[in-house]
Amino acid sequence: MKIKKKNIPRLYIPSELEGEFVNLDAESIHYIRNVLRLNAGRKVNLFNGKGQEKECIIEKLAHKEATLRINKNLIPLKEPGIKITLIQGLPRSGVIDNIIQKSTELGIYDIYPVFTQYSIIKIQADSAKKRLQHWEKISYGACEQSGRHVPVKINNPQKLESCLEKINPKSTKIVLHPSKQSINFSDFLNLKVAPKNILVIIGPEGGLSDIDLQLISKAGFQKISLGPRLLRVETAAISACSLIQNKWGDL
């Protein structure tokens, strides 16, 4: 009878992975003890999102203390050859959380959460930092699950106008919009030269207003359609990024 080999869990820790031993913080201790239910002698792969990943062995695991011994260096997965920037009109909280999680898994480079005319969610200045930390935690969790080493870079929530002023003018720029003037996504994917950087704008639940579209058009974005059906925000984001990664990335 063959014994099934256990997968080695991955854990993000925000510190340098140098020396012989690594000590975990209280949150990480709780996770490996009470969620993963690991014990001394088990292996854990630690990564810090800065290019380091190590296979470690749990030497000591107590209620408030954990020491892991670094066993060997690991080679992180390569990032996709194309950098996809998702400019996402802010939808409801649960929807943007899901988009951040799936974007991390798909290898998206960065996300700009933006306020458009029809954005439902409102983020006050005093809560923006907590919201950003919440999103970053979701991205690190998606890294742990997917094997990705670098989390998606999440920019501070900002107005659409402010975001458009910061974009790279040399990037390929598209906006998802279901109109007769939009070209089909399959036609867009037939570009003769593969882009290195691509910006994708997707509106919130209510779509993009005429004012939003005027700003976007002025910034040089091309209208693209994902087909005849009206998709949910998260479906549109995942579909567009998956198609781009399949054509020019590593899917």
VENFEN-V874293 format. One record per residue. N is the residue number from 1. RES is the residue in one small letter. SS is DSSP state (H for helix, E for strand, - for the rest). NEAR is the number of other C-alpha atoms within 12 Angstrom. Layout:
n=N res=RES ss=SS near=NEAR
n=N res=RES ss=SS near=NEAR
This chain:
n=1 res=m ss=- near=3
n=2 res=k ss=- near=4
n=3 res=i ss=- near=5
n=4 res=k ss=- near=6
n=5 res=k ss=- near=6
n=6 res=k ss=- near=10
n=7 res=n ss=- near=13
n=8 res=i ss=- near=22
n=9 res=p ss=E near=28
n=10 res=r ss=E near=33
n=11 res=l ss=E near=37
n=12 res=y ss=E near=41
n=13 res=i ss=- near=32
n=14 res=p ss=- near=23
n=15 res=s ss=- near=20
n=16 res=e ss=- near=21
n=17 res=l ss=- near=31
n=18 res=e ss=- near=21
n=19 res=g ss=- near=16
n=20 res=e ss=- near=19
n=21 res=f ss=E near=23
n=22 res=v ss=E near=34
n=23 res=n ss=E near=31
n=24 res=l ss=- near=34
n=25 res=d ss=- near=23
n=26 res=a ss=H near=19
n=27 res=e ss=H near=20
n=28 res=s ss=H near=32
n=29 res=i ss=H near=30
n=30 res=h ss=H near=21
n=31 res=y ss=H near=26
n=32 res=i ss=H near=36
n=33 res=r ss=H near=24
n=34 res=n ss=H near=16
n=35 res=v ss=H near=13
n=36 res=l ss=- near=19
n=37 res=r ss=- near=16
n=38 res=l ss=- near=26
n=39 res=n ss=- near=25
n=40 res=a ss=- near=20
n=41 res=g ss=- near=17
n=42 res=r ss=- near=26
n=43 res=k ss=E near=29
n=44 res=v ss=E near=39
n=45 res=n ss=E near=37
n=46 res=l ss=E near=47
n=47 res=f ss=E near=38
n=48 res=n ss=- near=27
n=49 res=g ss=- near=31
n=50 res=k ss=- near=18
n=51 res=g ss=- near=24
n=52 res=q ss=- near=27
n=53 res=e ss=E near=34
n=54 res=k ss=E near=36
n=55 res=e ss=E near=29
n=56 res=c ss=E near=36
n=57 res=i ss=E near=29
n=58 res=i ss=E near=31
n=59 res=e ss=E near=25
n=60 res=k ss=E near=26
n=61 res=l ss=E near=30
n=62 res=a ss=- near=23
n=63 res=h ss=- near=19
n=64 res=k ss=- near=18
n=65 res=e ss=- near=21
n=66 res=a ss=E near=30
n=67 res=t ss=E near=30
n=68 res=l ss=E near=36
n=69 res=r ss=E near=30
n=70 res=i ss=E near=27
n=71 res=n ss=E near=25
n=72 res=k ss=E near=22
n=73 res=n ss=E near=20
n=74 res=l ss=- near=21
n=75 res=i ss=- near=17
n=76 res=p ss=- near=24
n=77 res=l ss=- near=19
n=78 res=k ss=- near=15
n=79 res=e ss=- near=25
n=80 res=p ss=- near=27
n=81 res=g ss=- near=22
n=82 res=i ss=- near=29
n=83 res=k ss=E near=32
n=84 res=i ss=E near=39
n=85 res=t ss=E near=41
n=86 res=l ss=E near=46
n=87 res=i ss=E near=49
n=88 res=q ss=E near=46
n=89 res=g ss=E near=45
n=90 res=l ss=- near=41
n=91 res=p ss=- near=36
n=92 res=r ss=- near=26
n=93 res=s ss=H near=24
n=94 res=g ss=H near=18
n=95 res=v ss=H near=27
n=96 res=i ss=H near=43
n=97 res=d ss=H near=31
n=98 res=n ss=H near=24
n=99 res=i ss=H near=43
n=100 res=i ss=H near=46
n=101 res=q ss=H near=36
n=102 res=k ss=H near=36
n=103 res=s ss=H near=46
n=104 res=t ss=H near=43
n=105 res=e ss=H near=34
n=106 res=l ss=H near=41
n=107 res=g ss=- near=41
n=108 res=i ss=- near=45
n=109 res=y ss=- near=35
n=110 res=d ss=E near=33
n=111 res=i ss=E near=44
n=112 res=y ss=E near=41
n=113 res=p ss=E near=44
n=114 res=v ss=E near=36
n=115 res=f ss=E near=35
n=116 res=t ss=- near=38
n=117 res=q ss=- near=26
n=118 res=y ss=- near=24
n=119 res=s ss=- near=31
n=120 res=i ss=- near=22
n=121 res=i ss=- near=25
n=122 res=k ss=- near=24
n=123 res=i ss=- near=24
n=124 res=q ss=- near=15
n=125 res=a ss=H near=13
n=126 res=d ss=H near=10
n=127 res=s ss=H near=14
n=128 res=a ss=H near=19
n=129 res=k ss=H near=17
n=130 res=k ss=H near=16
n=131 res=r ss=H near=25
n=132 res=l ss=H near=29
n=133 res=q ss=H near=19
n=134 res=h ss=H near=21
n=135 res=w ss=H near=36
n=136 res=e ss=H near=32
n=137 res=k ss=H near=26
n=138 res=i ss=H near=30
n=139 res=s ss=H near=40
n=140 res=y ss=H near=36
n=141 res=g ss=H near=34
n=142 res=a ss=H near=32
n=143 res=c ss=H near=37
n=144 res=e ss=H near=30
n=145 res=q ss=H near=24
n=146 res=s ss=H near=24
n=147 res=g ss=- near=33
n=148 res=r ss=- near=39
n=149 res=h ss=- near=37
n=150 res=v ss=- near=36
n=151 res=p ss=- near=38
n=152 res=v ss=- near=36
n=153 res=k ss=E near=31
n=154 res=i ss=E near=37
n=155 res=n ss=E near=28
n=156 res=n ss=E near=30
n=157 res=p ss=E near=35
n=158 res=q ss=E near=29
n=159 res=k ss=E near=27
n=160 res=l ss=H near=36
n=161 res=e ss=H near=26
n=162 res=s ss=H near=21
n=163 res=c ss=H near=29
n=164 res=l ss=H near=32
n=165 res=e ss=H near=16
n=166 res=k ss=H near=18
n=167 res=i ss=- near=28
n=168 res=n ss=- near=19
n=169 res=p ss=- near=16
n=170 res=k ss=- near=15
n=171 res=s ss=- near=23
n=172 res=t ss=E near=30
n=173 res=k ss=E near=32
n=174 res=i ss=E near=37
n=175 res=v ss=E near=43
n=176 res=l ss=E near=44
n=177 res=h ss=- near=39
n=178 res=p ss=- near=24
n=179 res=s ss=- near=21
n=180 res=k ss=- near=13
n=181 res=q ss=- near=13
n=182 res=s ss=- near=22
n=183 res=i ss=E near=23
n=184 res=n ss=E near=24
n=185 res=f ss=H near=29
n=186 res=s ss=H near=18
n=187 res=d ss=H near=16
n=188 res=f ss=H near=28
n=189 res=l ss=- near=27
n=190 res=n ss=- near=16
n=191 res=l ss=- near=14
n=192 res=k ss=- near=10
n=193 res=v ss=- near=12
n=194 res=a ss=- near=20
n=195 res=p ss=- near=25
n=196 res=k ss=- near=22
n=197 res=n ss=E near=29
n=198 res=i ss=E near=37
n=199 res=l ss=E near=42
n=200 res=v ss=E near=43
n=201 res=i ss=E near=48
n=202 res=i ss=E near=52
n=203 res=g ss=- near=42
n=204 res=p ss=E near=38
n=205 res=e ss=- near=29
n=206 res=g ss=- near=24
n=207 res=g ss=E near=32
n=208 res=l ss=- near=34
n=209 res=s ss=- near=22
n=210 res=d ss=H near=16
n=211 res=i ss=H near=16
n=212 res=d ss=H near=31
n=213 res=l ss=H near=29
n=214 res=q ss=H near=19
n=215 res=l ss=H near=24
n=216 res=i ss=H near=34
n=217 res=s ss=H near=22
n=218 res=k ss=H near=16
n=219 res=a ss=- near=29
n=220 res=g ss=- near=24
n=221 res=f ss=- near=31
n=222 res=q ss=E near=29
n=223 res=k ss=E near=32
n=224 res=i ss=E near=29
n=225 res=s ss=E near=31
n=226 res=l ss=- near=34
n=227 res=g ss=- near=21
n=228 res=p ss=- near=15
n=229 res=r ss=- near=12
n=230 res=l ss=- near=18
n=231 res=l ss=- near=24
n=232 res=r ss=- near=23
n=233 res=v ss=H near=33
n=234 res=e ss=H near=32
n=235 res=t ss=H near=25
n=236 res=a ss=H near=37
n=237 res=a ss=H near=42
n=238 res=i ss=H near=33
n=239 res=s ss=H near=26
n=240 res=a ss=H near=41
n=241 res=c ss=H near=46
n=242 res=s ss=H near=26
n=243 res=l ss=H near=25
n=244 res=i ss=H near=39
n=245 res=q ss=H near=32
n=246 res=n ss=H near=20
n=247 res=k ss=H near=24
n=248 res=w ss=H near=25
n=249 res=g ss=- near=26
n=250 res=d ss=- near=21
n=251 res=l ss=- near=18
